[in-house]
Amino acid sequence: MQQAKAKGLPFLLTVGVDSHWSEQDLARYIDRAASQRQAACTPQASTFICTIVNWAIAGGYTGVVIDFESVKVNYPGIRVKFAKFMQELQQALHQKGLLCGVTLIHKIGDNPQDDPSFHGNAFEDWRLLGGIDFLVVMVVDLDLSLGKPGPLVTVPWVEKQLDYAWQTIPQALSKTIFEFPLYGREWQQDSQGKWHTGENDTCQQVNVQKASHTLLSNDSTDPTTPEIAWNDGSGNPHELWYETTSSLVAIMTQLQEKARVLLNNPHYKLPTSFWYRGAECPGFFGPGNALEAFYQS
């Protein structure tokens, strides 16, 4: 934070909940926050929204990002209530000169037939959220949505995300940030043939796994979806799907090119953020590395 302040960069307070909150608990919180009568956010104000605003002020933040991911999607009126909560939070933050953002769970359709993540993202109505200052679309964990081993992100999948955003909130595309995974996930098959998720691996841990096992031939021939596979001492198959510096830059490049066509703007730069588990990938961040080269190209 001190480095960001010194360079005049924005830094944001992320507000979420931990695993002790149930989906019902979070839906009720949203309902109550949206239902409370809103007033000026003085230091003494106790509404849910003013509490968040005052956290941001006390910490010297530039704004707030709401990161709610496990919400009961069939809670009555939750889509409208969540949108109202975000809109009223933004209004209260703007009164203090602060920004408001929201994370969005990946979405490629409006029904479970079109979108395998529908039962997780249905509380978010992108059409009602397009007026928020900025949006962070989490293009991560495709494998968990499908419930089987596979890539965490793919070019066709992120292009579907882009298509959905363009169809629903085209006015917001230029302020939409795409969040990518900088980690891998291991899957293990049991003796009954059922797959189970294992550890989330850093780039360094992936290299350890490569050196520690006799690797099998890969299922993936796509350089943007790297994978390794092996059998453990009991003969149980393992698959580890992960991202590398080169695979992510390739995906980002293709997504940026498609967005440039949609926006009719050859100079558009894809806004990005990255989720990593405990350690950065070598050669990605920092001067002279891959991310800088991507934005300078």
N, C-alpha and C positions, 0 to 999 in steps of 0.2 A: 504493500500500500504506500509506503513512504517513497519508493522509487516511482510509482505511478504519479503521486502528488508532485514530486520534484520535476517530472517531465510534462506535467499538465495533462496527463491521460485520465480518462474516466475510469472509475472503479466502482463496482456494483455490489450491493448486498443481495445474496441469493437467499430466498426464504422458501424452505420446504419443511417436511416433517420426517421423523424417523420411523422405524418399523413398529414402534409401540402404537402408532395410530392405525386404526383399521380403516378400510375404505369408507365405511359408514361414518366413522368419526370425522374424516376429512370432508365428506359431503355435508355433514351437519355444520361444520365450521364455516364452509363456504356459504351455506344457507343463512346462517346467523349473521355473517359479515355483510352479506348483500342486503339483509333485512333491517339492519340497524340504521337508525336515523343518523345521517352524516352531518357533522358540524365541523367548524374550523379545528384543525389539529394543533391545539395548544399543548404544551408539555404535560398538562394535567388530563388531557383527553384520554378516554379509556375504551373507545370503540376498537374493534379488531383492526380496522383500516388505519386509524390514527396510531395504534401501537406499532404497526409496521413503519409508518412514516417517521415516527419518533426514533425508532431504532436506527433508521438511515441517517437522520439528522445527527443523532448522538455519535455515530461512528464516523461522521464526515464523509459519507458515501456520495457518489454522483447520482445514484438512483437505485432502483430495486428490480430484481428479477424474481418472479414467482415461478417456482418449480414444484408443482403438484402433479404427481404421476399415478397415484393409486387412489382413485376416487370411485365410489359406487356409481356405476354408469346408469343404473335404472332408478336412482334416487329421483323423486318427483321434481321435474323442472330444472334438473341440474345444469343443463346446457345454458339456459337463459340466466340462471343464478350465477354460474361461474363467470359468464360474460359481464353481468352487472357488477359483480365483485371487482373484476379487473378494470372496468371502466371507471368505477368510483374511486378505486385506488389510484388510477392514473390522474384523475382530476385532483385528488388530494396531494399527490406528489408534485404535480405541476404548480400548485399554489405555493409550493416551497422551492420551486425552481429545479426540481429533480426529475429524472427520467423514469419511465416504467417499461419493463419488458416481461415477456412470458415465454416459458419453454413449452413447446408443442411436441407431443408424442407423434412419431411418424404416422402418416396417414396417406392412403392412396385411394380411398373410396368412402362412401357413406353408408355402407351396409356390410354385414359379415361375409357375404358372398364375394365381394370385391376386395375386402381388406382383412387380412388375417389378424391385424391388431385392433380390429373394431371394438372388441370387448374391453380394451384398455383405454382407447382414445375417444370413445363416444361422448364423454362429458365435455369435450372441447369442440365448439362450433367455430371453425375458422372464419366463417363469414361474419360472425359477431365479434371476432377478436382482431380483425384486420386493421382497426384504428389504433391499436396499441403502438407505442413508440417504436418498438422493435420486437421481432419474433425470433426465437431460437428453435429450429426444427431439429430434433434429435434423430439423425439418420444412423442409428446404431442398433445392434442386437436383432437383426433380421432372423438369425437362427432361433432365438427364443420365441419370436412370433410364430415361426413355423413349427416349433417344438421338435427340432431334429438337428443333427450336426450340419453345418454349412457356413457360408460366409456371414460375417457380421454386417457387411454392407456390400452391395454390388452396383455396377453402373446402371443396369436396367431398373433396379429398384429405386435408386435416387432420382433417376429420370422420371419415374412415376410420381415421386414426391413433388418434383418440380412441376409436372403437368397438373397435378391436383391443386397446387398453390396458384398456378396461372389461371385455372378454371374458376377458382373460388375467390381468391383475393389478389387479382393481378396488380392492384394499386400498391400492395404491400411487398411485392417481390424484391424491390430494390432495398428494403430494410429488413430482409429476412436473412438470418445467419444460419448456416448449416453446420451442425455439430457432428464431427466424425469420431470414430473409435481409434485410439492408438493403443490397442491391447489385443490379446487373443483369448479364445475360450476353448478349453479342453472338454471333450465329451468322452464318456466311457460306456461301452456296451456290456451288460451283465450276461450271465449264463443263460438267461431266458430270452436274450436278444433285444432287451429294452435298453434304450440309450438314456444316460443320465448326464446332466451338466456337472462339470468339475470346476477346477480353478480358473480364474481369470489371470492370464499370464502377461507380464511385461515383455517388451521386446528382448530384454536381456534373458528372461526366463525361457523364452522361445528358443533362443540359441543354446541354452543349457539342455533343453529337451532334445534338440537336434543331435547334440553330441552324446547324449546318454542312452539312446535307443538305436536298435537296428530298424531303420525306416523302411516302410512299405512303399509301393508305388502310389502316387497321388491320385485322388479322384478328380482334383482340379487341374485343368490345363490352362486356366485363365490367369495371366500374371497379376491381375488386379484382385484375385482372391486366393492368396497363398495358403497352403495347408501342408501339414505333415501327419503321418499315420504310423502306428506301431502296435504290436501286441505285447501285453505285459507278461509277467512270469507265469500267470495262470491261463494265458492264451486269450485273454479278453481284449478286444480291439479298442484302441484309443484314436481319436482324431482331434487335432488341434488346428483350428482356423484362426488366422491372425492378420494383422495389417503391418506393412512395412512402409518406410518413407516413400519408396518408389510406387507402391501400389496405391497409396492414398493420393499422391500427387497426380497419378494417372486418372483416378476417379474424379478428383476435383477439376482437372483440366477439361474433361469431357462435360461435366456439369456446367462449368463456366461457359464453354462454347455454346451449349444449348440455350442457356439463359441469355447470352448476348444476342442470339437470333430472336428469341421471344421479345426482348426489350428493344430490339433494333438499336443496340448500343455496343459497338465493337470495343469500347473502352471499359465496359463493366468489369469490375473485379469482384469475384465471389467472396462474400463475407463468410468467414469460417471460425469455428472454435473446435476444441479437441478435448476428448475425455480420455484420460490415461490413468492406469492403476499403479500408482506408487513410484513410477520412474518414467522419465522421458525416453523417447527413442533417439539413439545417436544420429546426428546429422540432420535432424528435422528442424528444431528451433535454433535461433541465434544467428548472428551475422554470418553471411556467406554460406548458410545452409539451405536446405531444400525449400522451406516455406518462404524465405526471403526471395529465392530464385523464382518461385512460382509467381509471386506478386510483382516481380520486376520484369517478367517475360511479356 
